[in-house]
Amino acid sequence: MASAPLAPLIPLDDGRSIPQLGLGTWPLKDREAEEAVATAIGLGYRHIDTAAKYGNERGVGRGVRGAGVPREELFVTTKLDGGYQGDDRAIAGLEDSLERLGLDYVDLLLIHWPLPKRGKFASTFRTFKKLQDAGLTRSIGVSNFKPAHLRTLIDGTGLTPAVNQIQLDPTITREDHRAFDAEHGIVTSSWSPLGGGAGATDLLAHPLITGIASRLDVTPGQVVLRWHVQAGLVPIPKSKNPERMRQNLDVFSFDLSAADLEQLATLALGPGAGVDSDRTGH
Ligand SMILES: NC(=O)c1ccc[n+]([C@@H]2O[C@H](COP(=O)([O-])OP(=O)(O)OC[C@H]3O[C@@H](n4cnc5c(N)ncnc54)[C@H](OP(=O)(O)O)[C@@H]3O)[C@@H](O)[C@H]2O)c1
């Protein structure tokens, strides 16, 4: 299968950059993850998203190491599990992830969930800075952080995450989160960018999306991923199907018009839609 052109790089505030589209790997098990990651890299993906919690870092690492692309051309994200927050425990958390991945460093380390009731995310992020200074992660960021969590983090540490990875799709648009991230130079990345699992099936069957797709001669998934890309977001769609993987990466050579974007904006469910990260997380 022909590979798609590489995703463009988006600059991060720490001087590094992130490929604007990556492969999600949850809920793939080790063996599926290894195959999916190797296939994706062969198709042109250069950005892979995993997490300690996914239980697939060994498979992801094998896929990354076996893909035949130099390590420095790849961007690997992992996420610290909640049990490793606070008291410099993130050092052991990242060391364990690196051992499972079989890598010397990751490109991006994220706090997976803020877990605000525990009150440990700011101290955890200070430890992240030590890990960045030690070269064990190139960039440091967070996931599922609301503006209030970020305000506490920035005020408490004097540090600003390079990335905030949150649930986003045309129905869950979190304008307030994106505005806060943008004001602070934080790149916003979209998880479940296609609506996630069964949600993806529903979203991609929406007549408004299928209508735009047939007019532009692209797939519904490409319409939704192009919506993320045109908004400056970094989507990480998961697929284990090579043809869908190829389509998902091939979203950099067509445009949604202003009228298309206006129509897609009508799908937004408004504030409060999606997972509430004050209540969820592990
Ligand atoms: N930070 C966090 O807390 C967090 C939370 C959830 C997820 N994530 C990350 O975000 C990634 C993506 O989220 P997600 O997996 O929940 O949802 P998603 O990427 O929005 O949707 C994945 C689903 O869509 C299907 N699919 C993929 N491409 C498609 C296409 N072109 N047309 C039709 N169906 C398609 C996939 O099936 P096939 O595999 O059969 O193609 C799968 O069922 C995860 O894998 C994970 O890495 C992060």
The ligand as an SDF file (V2000), in Angstrom:
LIG
                    3D

 48 52  0  0  0  0  0  0  0  0999 V2000
   -5.2680   10.9020   27.1520 N   0  0  0  0  0  0  0  0  0  0  0  0
   -6.3230   10.1540   27.3700 C   0  0  0  0  0  0  0  0  0  0  0  0
   -6.8970   10.1310   28.4830 O   0  0  0  0  0  0  0  0  0  0  0  0
   -6.8500    9.3070   26.2670 C   0  0  0  0  0  0  0  0  0  0  0  0
   -8.1350    8.7250   26.3720 C   0  0  0  0  0  0  0  0  0  0  0  0
   -8.5920    7.9480   25.3110 C   0  0  0  0  0  0  0  0  0  0  0  0
   -7.7960    7.7590   24.1880 C   0  0  0  0  0  0  0  0  0  0  0  0
   -6.5430    8.3160   24.1270 N   0  0  0  0  0  0  0  0  0  0  0  0
   -5.6720    8.1130   22.9310 C   0  0  0  0  0  0  0  0  0  0  0  0
   -6.3760    8.5730   21.7910 O   0  0  0  0  0  0  0  0  0  0  0  0
   -6.3800    7.5550   20.8030 C   0  0  0  0  0  0  0  0  0  0  0  0
   -7.5840    7.6800   19.9000 C   0  0  0  0  0  0  0  0  0  0  0  0
   -8.7810    7.6370   20.6520 O   0  0  0  0  0  0  0  0  0  0  0  0
   -9.8170    6.4100   20.5380 P   0  0  0  0  0  0  0  0  0  0  0  0
   -9.0960    5.1720   20.1340 O   0  0  0  0  0  0  0  0  0  0  0  0
  -10.5960    6.4110   21.8000 O   0  0  0  0  0  0  0  0  0  0  0  0
  -10.8330    6.8910   19.4100 O   0  0  0  0  0  0  0  0  0  0  0  0
  -10.7880    7.2880   17.8590 P   0  0  0  0  0  0  0  0  0  0  0  0
   -9.4110    7.2970   17.3430 O   0  0  0  0  0  0  0  0  0  0  0  0
  -11.6290    8.4870   17.7360 O   0  0  0  0  0  0  0  0  0  0  0  0
  -11.6260    6.1100   17.2030 O   0  0  0  0  0  0  0  0  0  0  0  0
  -11.1090    4.8170   17.1020 C   0  0  0  0  0  0  0  0  0  0  0  0
  -12.1970    3.9490   16.4830 C   0  0  0  0  0  0  0  0  0  0  0  0
  -12.5130    4.4040   15.1680 O   0  0  0  0  0  0  0  0  0  0  0  0
  -12.2650    3.3630   14.2120 C   0  0  0  0  0  0  0  0  0  0  0  0
  -11.6810    4.0400   13.0450 N   0  0  0  0  0  0  0  0  0  0  0  0
  -10.4260    4.5300   12.9150 C   0  0  0  0  0  0  0  0  0  0  0  0
  -10.2750    5.1390   11.7260 N   0  0  0  0  0  0  0  0  0  0  0  0
  -11.4710    5.0550   11.1020 C   0  0  0  0  0  0  0  0  0  0  0  0
  -11.9360    5.5060    9.8350 C   0  0  0  0  0  0  0  0  0  0  0  0
  -11.1610    6.1680    8.9990 N   0  0  0  0  0  0  0  0  0  0  0  0
  -13.2200    5.2210    9.4980 N   0  0  0  0  0  0  0  0  0  0  0  0
  -14.0260    4.5420   10.3410 C   0  0  0  0  0  0  0  0  0  0  0  0
  -13.6410    4.1110   11.5430 N   0  0  0  0  0  0  0  0  0  0  0  0
  -12.3670    4.3590   11.9320 C   0  0  0  0  0  0  0  0  0  0  0  0
  -11.3420    2.3930   14.8900 C   0  0  0  0  0  0  0  0  0  0  0  0
  -11.5290    1.0740   14.4400 O   0  0  0  0  0  0  0  0  0  0  0  0
  -10.3990    0.2440   13.5960 P   0  0  0  0  0  0  0  0  0  0  0  0
   -9.2070    0.0800   14.4920 O   0  0  0  0  0  0  0  0  0  0  0  0
  -11.0910   -1.0500   13.2830 O   0  0  0  0  0  0  0  0  0  0  0  0
  -10.1000    1.0720   12.3670 O   0  0  0  0  0  0  0  0  0  0  0  0
  -11.7700    2.5000   16.3510 C   0  0  0  0  0  0  0  0  0  0  0  0
  -12.9070    1.7000   16.6120 O   0  0  0  0  0  0  0  0  0  0  0  0
   -6.3340    6.2690   21.6380 C   0  0  0  0  0  0  0  0  0  0  0  0
   -6.0050    5.1480   20.8590 O   0  0  0  0  0  0  0  0  0  0  0  0
   -5.3080    6.6490   22.6700 C   0  0  0  0  0  0  0  0  0  0  0  0
   -3.9900    6.5440   22.1270 O   0  0  0  0  0  0  0  0  0  0  0  0
   -6.0820    9.1050   25.1360 C   0  0  0  0  0  0  0  0  0  0  0  0
  1  2  1  0
  2  3  2  0
  2  4  1  0
  4  5  1  0
  4 48  2  0
  5  6  2  0
  6  7  1  0
  7  8  2  0
  8  9  1  0
  8 48  1  0
  9 10  1  0
  9 46  1  0
 10 11  1  0
 11 12  1  0
 11 44  1  0
 12 13  1  0
 13 14  1  0
 14 15  2  0
 14 16  1  0
 14 17  1  0
 17 18  1  0
 18 19  2  0
 18 20  1  0
 18 21  1  0
 21 22  1  0
 22 23  1  0
 23 24  1  0
 23 42  1  0
 24 25  1  0
 25 26  1  0
 25 36  1  0
 26 27  1  0
 26 35  1  0
 27 28  2  0
 28 29  1  0
 29 30  1  0
 29 35  2  0
 30 31  1  0
 30 32  2  0
 32 33  1  0
 33 34  2  0
 34 35  1  0
 36 37  1  0
 36 42  1  0
 37 38  1  0
 38 39  2  0
 38 40  1  0
 38 41  1  0
 42 43  1  0
 44 45  1  0
 44 46  1  0
 46 47  1  0
M  CHG  2   8   1  16  -1
M  END
$$$$
